Amino acid sequence: MRHNDLWHSATLRAHRDLSPHVREFEIRPEGGLKPWSVGAHLNLRLPIDGRDEVRSYSLVGLPEQAEAAGAYRIAVRRADPSRGGSRHLWSLETGDELLIGEPNQYFELGLKATETLLVAGGIGITPLLGMAQLLARQGAPLRMLYAAKSRRDLVYADMLRDALGDRLRTFCSEAGEHIALDAEIAALAPGAQMALCGPLRLLDASREAWARAGRPQADLRFETFGNSGRHVAEPFWVELPRHGLRLQVPAERSLLDVLEEAGIDTLWDCKRGECGLCALDIISVQGQVDHRDVFFSAEQKQANQHLCACVSRVSGGGVVLDSAYRPDAIT
């Protein structure tokens, strides 16, 4: 159960392909746009395989641009394999109706840093585009590093070059180009901040490099896709002794979704492994937990005492979990 759900009707006003794998959507809500700031995301309630499920997408660009257009913008990469969100959105046509939430902010940009380093990996560019545009407009010191698999995957690169000029550097892994995180962080002024969004490997490497540099953790801001991990998603089982249940989690569904479908109340909010509300205690595990969250530290993940049900999975077996359910507390 989510701690705060409020849904509004909206219409898909337009869509366009930014690359063979990324499509941008313009969503016009009934009743007008709600206030938001760069880094915010929008929840969509989508019918996936006969179920209503929630997916989160970062809002693209500046709030005043959205207000002028009368529509939110999101950009979605077609995932393969997909849990259904991107597949459903890519099936929509102009004029189709949607249910959307109100913008939520978990990735707020600090505006008082001496310097800002923005780091984007792949579709992680979506929340950072508006940040780059805002900082550039304010004349704030900044640099941006944008990595993707190929040149065609560098969506919004032209828009960023217009805003940043030579303060933007791009990297393509197919060409053997990679970000030297330690060197980039070492070049930052004291009091600088880094904001990044991308796959889990990039986030982990960036957090480790930031820690090696002795930089304050409060100056590191990040967001993840919430669906990338170290292992390919595969089915696994979960046991909940307090409920007397053993459930199967398919490769295309999350543990949280399966728990909720089975009637097991689990508090959640972000569904991206950031807030930690859906964390459950691990009693034992067969195989390896693929911790896909950014809430727990590396040490906590290694200890394998908790997992975030919204994103984490198990490879090679299953997991026994302790829920908050206490039958003797029911009156």
C-alpha positions in Angstrom: 0.0 0.0 0.0 1.3 3.4 -1.0 1.2 6.0 1.7 -0.2 8.7 -0.6 -2.2 8.0 -3.8 -4.1 10.7 -5.7 -4.9 10.0 -9.3 -5.9 12.4 -12.1 -7.2 11.8 -15.7 -4.9 12.9 -18.5 -4.5 12.6 -22.2 -1.6 11.7 -24.4 -1.2 14.8 -26.5 1.7 13.8 -28.6 4.7 11.5 -28.8 7.9 11.4 -30.8 10.9 9.0 -31.2 14.1 10.4 -29.9 16.0 7.3 -31.0 15.1 3.7 -32.0 14.8 2.9 -28.3 13.6 6.1 -26.6 10.2 7.8 -27.1 9.1 11.1 -25.7 5.5 11.6 -24.5 3.6 14.8 -23.9 0.8 14.3 -21.3 -1.9 16.8 -20.7 -3.6 16.5 -17.3 -7.2 17.5 -16.8 -7.4 20.5 -14.5 -3.9 21.8 -15.5 -0.4 21.0 -14.3 0.7 20.9 -10.7 3.8 22.8 -9.4 7.0 20.9 -9.7 10.8 21.5 -9.8 13.6 19.9 -11.8 14.4 16.4 -10.7 10.8 15.5 -10.0 9.0 12.4 -11.3 5.5 11.5 -12.3 3.7 8.3 -11.4 1.5 6.6 -14.0 -1.1 4.0 -13.2 -1.0 1.6 -16.1 -3.1 -1.5 -17.0 -0.4 -4.2 -17.4 -1.4 -7.9 -18.0 -4.8 -7.3 -16.5 -3.5 -5.5 -13.4 -3.2 -1.8 -12.4 0.4 -1.1 -11.7 2.3 2.0 -11.0 5.4 3.2 -12.9 7.5 6.3 -12.3 9.1 8.5 -14.9 11.2 11.6 -14.5 9.8 14.9 -15.8 11.9 16.3 -18.7 13.0 19.9 -19.1 12.0 23.0 -17.1 8.7 23.6 -15.3 8.0 26.8 -17.3 8.4 24.9 -20.5 5.8 22.4 -19.4 3.5 25.2 -18.3 3.8 27.0 -21.6 3.0 23.8 -23.5 0.3 22.7 -21.0 1.7 19.2 -20.8 4.2 17.2 -18.8 7.0 15.5 -20.8 8.5 12.1 -20.1 10.9 10.0 -22.1 10.7 6.2 -21.9 13.2 3.6 -23.1 11.6 0.5 -24.5 12.9 -2.2 -22.2 13.5 -5.7 -23.4 12.7 -7.7 -21.4 10.1 -5.4 -19.9 7.9 -5.5 -16.8 5.2 -4.0 -19.0 5.4 -0.3 -18.3 7.4 0.7 -21.4 5.6 -1.8 -23.5 2.2 -0.4 -22.6 3.3 3.2 -23.1 4.8 2.5 -26.5 1.5 1.0 -27.6 -0.4 4.2 -26.9 -1.5 6.7 -29.6 -2.3 10.4 -29.5 -5.6 11.0 -27.7 -5.4 7.9 -25.5 -6.3 8.4 -21.8 -4.0 7.9 -18.8 -4.2 8.0 -15.0 -1.4 10.1 -13.5 -0.3 11.1 -10.0 1.0 14.5 -8.9 4.7 15.3 -9.3 6.9 13.9 -6.5 10.4 15.2 -5.7 13.1 12.9 -4.3 16.0 14.2 -6.4 16.1 17.9 -5.6 19.0 20.0 -7.0 21.0 22.1 -4.6 21.4 25.6 -5.8 24.1 26.9 -3.5 27.0 24.6 -4.4 30.3 26.2 -5.5 30.1 24.0 -8.6 28.0 21.2 -10.0 29.0 18.0 -11.8 26.1 16.4 -13.6 26.5 12.7 -14.6 24.0 10.9 -16.8 24.0 7.3 -18.0 21.6 6.4 -20.8 18.0 7.2 -20.1 19.2 8.7 -16.8 19.5 12.0 -18.8 15.8 12.7 -18.3 15.9 14.4 -14.8 19.3 16.0 -15.5 18.3 17.9 -18.7 16.2 20.3 -16.7 18.9 20.7 -14.1 21.5 21.5 -16.7 19.2 24.1 -18.3 18.4 25.7 -15.0 22.0 26.0 -13.9 23.1 27.3 -17.2 20.4 29.9 -17.2 21.5 31.0 -13.7 25.1 31.2 -14.8 26.2 28.7 -12.2 29.5 26.8 -12.6 28.8 23.4 -13.9 30.1 20.5 -16.1 28.1 17.6 -17.5 29.2 14.1 -18.4 26.8 12.1 -20.5 27.4 8.4 -21.3 25.5 6.0 -23.5 26.0 2.9 -25.5 26.1 4.6 -28.9 25.8 8.1 -30.4 22.2 7.6 -31.4 21.4 6.8 -27.7 22.6 10.3 -26.7 19.1 11.7 -26.8 18.8 15.4 -25.9 22.5 15.9 -26.7 21.9 18.7 -29.2 19.7 20.5 -26.7 22.4 20.2 -24.1 25.1 21.5 -26.4 23.0 24.5 -27.0 22.7 25.2 -23.3 26.2 24.1 -22.2 28.6 24.3 -25.1 32.0 22.8 -24.2 30.9 22.2 -20.7 29.2 19.0 -22.0 31.3 15.9 -22.7 29.8 12.7 -24.1 31.0 9.1 -23.9 30.0 6.1 -25.9 30.8 2.6 -24.6 30.8 1.1 -28.1 33.7 3.4 -29.0 35.6 2.4 -25.9 34.9 5.7 -24.1 34.3 5.7 -20.4 34.1 8.4 -17.6 37.1 8.6 -15.4 35.1 9.3 -12.2 38.1 9.7 -9.8 39.7 12.3 -12.0 36.5 14.2 -12.7 35.6 14.3 -9.0 39.2 15.4 -8.1 38.8 18.4 -10.4 35.9 19.7 -8.5 36.2 22.8 -6.3 35.6 22.4 -2.5 32.0 22.7 -1.7 31.0 21.2 -5.1 28.1 18.8 -5.6 27.5 15.9 -8.0 24.1 14.9 -9.3 23.8 11.7 -11.3 21.2 9.3 -12.7 21.8 6.1 -14.6 22.1 2.3 -14.2 23.0 0.8 -10.9 26.7 0.1 -11.9 27.3 3.7 -12.7 25.7 4.8 -9.4 27.7 2.3 -7.4 30.9 3.3 -9.1 30.2 7.0 -8.5 29.3 6.6 -4.9 32.5 4.6 -4.3 34.6 7.3 -6.1 32.9 10.1 -4.2 33.7 8.3 -0.9 37.4 7.7 -1.9 37.7 11.4 -2.6 36.5 12.2 1.0 33.7 14.3 -0.3 30.7 14.9 2.0 27.9 12.5 1.3 25.4 15.3 1.6 26.9 16.8 -1.6 26.1 13.7 -3.7 22.6 13.5 -5.1 21.4 10.6 -7.2 18.5 8.7 -8.7 18.2 5.3 -10.3 16.0 3.6 -12.9 14.9 1.2 -10.2 15.0 -1.8 -12.5 18.7 -2.4 -13.4 20.8 -4.9 -11.5 24.0 -7.0 -11.6 22.1 -10.1 -12.8 19.6 -10.7 -15.5 16.1 -10.9 -13.9 15.0 -14.5 -13.4 12.1 -16.2 -11.5 12.6 -16.9 -7.8 10.6 -18.0 -4.8 9.9 -16.2 -1.5 8.7 -17.7 1.8 7.0 -15.7 4.5 6.8 -18.0 7.6 4.5 -15.6 9.6 1.9 -15.9 6.8 2.6 -19.6 6.0 3.1 -18.7 2.4 5.5 -19.6 -0.4 5.1 -17.5 -3.5 6.7 -17.4 -7.0 8.0 -14.2 -8.4 8.2 -14.2 -12.2 11.1 -12.6 -14.0 8.8 -9.8 -15.4 7.3 -8.9 -12.0 8.6 -7.3 -8.8 8.6 -8.9 -5.4 6.5 -6.0 -4.1 3.8 -6.6 -6.7 3.6 -10.3 -5.9 3.3 -9.6 -2.2 0.5 -7.1 -2.7 -1.4 -9.4 -5.0 -1.2 -12.1 -2.3 -2.8 -9.6 0.2 0.4 -8.9 2.2 0.5 -5.2 3.1 3.8 -3.6 2.4 4.3 0.1 2.8 5.9 1.7 -0.3 6.3 5.0 -2.1 9.0 5.4 -4.8 9.1 1.9 -6.3 12.6 2.7 -7.4 14.7 1.5 -4.4 15.3 5.0 -3.1 13.0 5.6 -0.1 13.5 2.3 1.8 9.9 2.1 2.9 9.4 -1.3 1.4 12.4 -2.9 3.1 11.9 -6.3 4.6 14.1 -8.4 6.9 16.0 -11.4 5.4 15.9 -14.6 7.4 17.8 -16.7 4.9 18.6 -16.8 1.2 19.3 -19.6 -1.3 21.3 -18.1 -4.2 22.3 -14.5 -4.3 20.3 -11.3 -3.6 20.6 -8.8 -6.4 20.3 -5.6 -4.4 19.0 -3.1 -7.0 18.3 -0.3 -4.5 20.3 2.9 -3.7 18.8 3.1 -0.2 21.2 0.7 1.6 24.9 1.2 1.8 27.4 -1.2 0.2 28.1 -2.6 3.7 24.5 -3.2 4.4 24.0 -4.9 1.1 26.9 -7.2 1.8 25.5 -8.0 5.2 22.3 -9.3 3.4 20.0 -8.5 6.4 17.4 -6.5 4.4 16.1 -6.0 0.9 13.9 -3.4 -0.8 10.9 -5.4 -2.1 10.2 -3.0 -5.0 13.4 -3.6 -7.0 15.6 -6.3 -5.4 15.6 -9.9 -6.7 17.2 -13.2 -6.1 19.3 -15.2 -8.6 19.7 -18.9 -8.3 16.9 -19.8 -5.8 14.8 -17.7 -3.4 14.6 -15.9 0.0 12.9 -16.3 3.3 11.6 -13.0 4.6 10.2 -11.7 7.9 7.3 -9.3 7.4 5.7 -6.9 9.9 2.7 -9.2 10.2 2.0 -10.3 13.8 -1.2 -12.5 14.1 -1.2 -12.0 17.9 -1.6 -8.3 17.4 -4.8 -8.6 15.5 -7.9 -7.9 17.5 
